[in-house]
Amino acid sequence: MSKRWTYQVIEVKLQMFGKPITERAQEELNRVGQLGWELVSAVQSEAMDSIRLFLKKEA
């Protein structure tokens, strides 16, 4: 029997003030990792104003 997956995309946007985008992305990954999500891929936008995190977990 094949596995079934649920997918989620999270966009972490650049902010002028506050924590660096990489630190916020890591916090977000730690948060969703506790919920069973696994990172599949991460892509930085062309404008370099956000990072998209592509995640999956078993359905």
Beta strands, then each sheet from edge to edge (+ up, - down):
strand 1: 5-13
strand 2: 38-44
strand 3: 50-58
sheet 1: 1+ 3- 2+
end
